[in-house]
């Protein structure tokens, strides 16, 4: 595998092989839909590998178990040059480019057939950021040393399948599921339309496409596909250009068939270039808020933009009933589900740069509150309990007991994100309209989850797995207990605030939720009496960490691939090693609560024991190290996170897609770490912590609705411009 | 539901409804095969409900996941009386009888059709205990007030399916799996033969049947079934009798088709009555050793015999590659798998009354040792680790983390059974030939499983679930730690013994296993430094029990149905309640290690907190209570265990089949509890602990190969006759 070329606004691959890796890296999305970065004309080994996902579009594969649905493939284009299939030609001078500025992916290469006929090929593709229902592909073909026939065809193919990839790290699923039924195809003069329904819930999808290009066009349709074929004559040295413009809609938008029909009409009067220009303008607007400029290291510059770019591609802008999965729309891993990854790792990027997007992500959680209430009931608890793995309605999708039942910090993580969002934006309307209800209901869950031990007058948190998933199932996990305590205090504060500020709304909410005033007293009693352990300045991770067996990490781990491939989870949990930060994780989220000595003690104790077997680990370590002034460590960890997928650090980018939490952690490490940004007591503050080699960093953030432009130059006091 | 009538040698039902319950209760088996107790002419709601199992015959339903295979149905018989289907007639005067002495089940009833024609029907069925491949059914029909035609048909039907019912207590599977392919049918003059192979592993089954009865016979065959039809004339007041004699063999016996063909020839020259007589003789021999006679309470007498009877039916005599599943051959629950239920609950019955059967059960474990070694490797441990749920090869079939990974006492339980068997029988050849290897390999597992904490110079057992499955996942579980300690000591002792007694065999074994002398030192070091907690005379269950929340049991549990149907497992584990005994369980197994004060302290503390949500609970409580002289409690718990299925105590006998562990626990409570039997320092001892209402108890046991006949009469010194 040749390394990618990373320049400030471009990611390039010169390697025509290693397809799966490139398909992940060059994944495209506009938040509404996403496709893996396969070359339009390259067929997949199996219909499940070429995937097209729509945000929030899930379907049941078993009772209670959903999968992110693989949609009919609208990207396919095949062509025969002088009668021979392009896939049988030899590829040379291959260059695949991603333009981060506008999301355009280009494949440029030469094809040579057995007779020595050479053809210069360019394929371009983008999903529109201006109209999320649209996508376009353009094929340019130049016969270098021949003239002859072209037969190019493409359409929509519903013969796709799903391969539900679950949460189990060790079991590989091999059962494919056909999701579509009731497929209807409608051939049209230069294109066609396909509608279909999912098998169980009858969820509708509609897609249409339109071809343009010199030649004679013919459309055929069968039960599960519709295809248009262009026959044309190619002349040596002349470039033939064809376009395929696509429209997509689903039941989530309304009447999908009608929407797509209308869009098809619009597509007639436009071109690839016009659509691209509109999309690029939309990207430009987002980049204006989201960009981080780094002067002094072009590879870092390109990489931080790639991280941000993928976050933007994954964000379902304007859709408050969807969130961002652990692999975005780039892979079916984890069945496309939403984890704490969204609120803790990605949401800060949006909260600082695009507060409306952050709000939308939290509104998704508010919309799934009814399911969280149901979930709490199933766990025989009051209130609401968010699922470790959530899909459309929020119902628990995690099947393993140790995570699904025990990794309960997700509920406090979401509460934390609510607080962070409201503090950053000052959006009290959100807190009034749904935030307080969420905090109230979820706070109730902890009352049943903590165990009061009267002999000690303390509340223990039993049988819990913290963020360090190698901790076993333990008690009084520092991260979970701290987060739950903050959650309880925050919920009590929100109720007090609402009672005072919006007494009428509060009366309605109190009635709706059956709130009793003594509830907050109980919450504060728990918050005051949780069990957190320390030895001197060192906060202990949990009740069992001291009992674990030391492991010589160097002797066992020789690269960044997760050690659980070599040593079973069951054994790893009894070694004194961390999969990812736990105590340091909490310190990363709430730095104001700890003295420097405490953070240093935690770093010195836990960092050498951390395996970074989760992609959630590097960025957080970079952030904490940058804040501590541990420059070398900070750079080391930042580079792991910055290039996590670009350099295939975990060796699973090909097989699992883009790690969206790491994207967010990278942004946090860059901006909150090296970029020195913090909010303390409601005041925005910036420190100069630029790492070596970086001359200047620029970024924009919102605070309380006001845009701030920050410039940090080497050895200078940071500049904060308030842009009003 | 009308209660069953229980007399000393018979179980009777007068209730023609409540089919599923009767199908469980009247399940028939001969250790080789088992069928649920459905009436031959009554069709099931679904092909998976009418089940026919062969011991040790499993097949894959998914990679790595097996199910006990539902075999082609050989029991079916349909008849039309004067042209109308018997299933459309009204049933009256129904009596179903199980003769415990010989395993014969009889259904006797009247049928009345719409025209008022009455027919007296008797159906009889047994599986032969003399030749395990044979079964027979007899139908007797007497027209009371009519004469006319009979059309009776029956054969073998391979249109059966499996419904793999897993270990998850809360999820119901609804996915049926067809297991059979390559079905071949061969019609013969008065019967037919069917062979088939399982779909994945091509495991062969062959069945044949032969009809006899007055009338004209005709056999038809189709792809998946073969059926013989008898047309006869019935005359008022005259009884028509027909017989169906069946032979079954599988790949596990050799060439199944050939075996069955030979058996078919034999079946020609015999009759139902002759086969029954032979089978009854075989039963008589077993009863001679296994019977427990109780004078003074006929219902108890019938019930204890029913418990013993079902144990015998489930025992795969002579088959060292099969064991007894948690529901025997009476239901597909737990995919027919083997648990600690066999070694800890059932094996004592066999070890005392039929030592060869006990040996066979242990040999099954020896045969699966290679898989246990593989399993340990998958858990990154040395040695051998037995699976919580095992099927044919021993591979782990339990899919839940908290049980499959954490309920590790099974390995020590099997070691305990080896010791008990050898102590009881003096069978040193077993210890030499395979027992020591088993002990050695499994002892090694504990070395990796315990965590040495150097600061304490102690070994902790982390992240473990004890027998009380409501304990969460905890540390230093008293039962598991004690059993593992005993296991380590026992393994060291076995090696010492073998080295001294069979030095040549030992040299071979030491070489084969790569044994190093320092290994036993390590074992003894662990055994000496495990962590067991106590407060005064009270042994503590585990590290977290004291932190659990008290529960008002009376307020939540109003019958014997498990509370986990009302309160989720996740919540239950944080209440200070036990599902089943844990500290008391160990005390039940090793009474000699505790003072009476200690047992009383454990009883007084744990018994009121125990929910008995496992059928493994009642019998053990009865045993401990009997030993403590808590007569009322002992009787209370014995009756729960004794009538567990007969009175549907847990309300799941219909849906799950016969609870085999409870059968064994009942025997232990009766013989080791009320029957006062113990072996102490190699000496057999009997105390008189007869409960009120029992005038006399008689049973036979083997000790060191010598049969002992014990008689205990009220207020008299027990009599022990050595029968040489």
Interface residues (C-beta under 8 A of the other chain):
Chain A: X63 X174 X378 X379 X380 X381 X400 X401 X402 X405 X448 X449 X451 X452 X453 X455 X460 X462 X463 X472 X473 X474 X475 X544 X546 X547 X548 X549 X567 X568 X570 X571 X572 X573 X574
Chain B: X63 X174 X378 X379 X380 X381 X400 X401 X402 X405 X448 X451 X452 X453 X455 X460 X462 X463 X472 X473 X474 X475 X544 X546 X547 X548 X549 X567 X568 X570 X571 X572 X573 X574
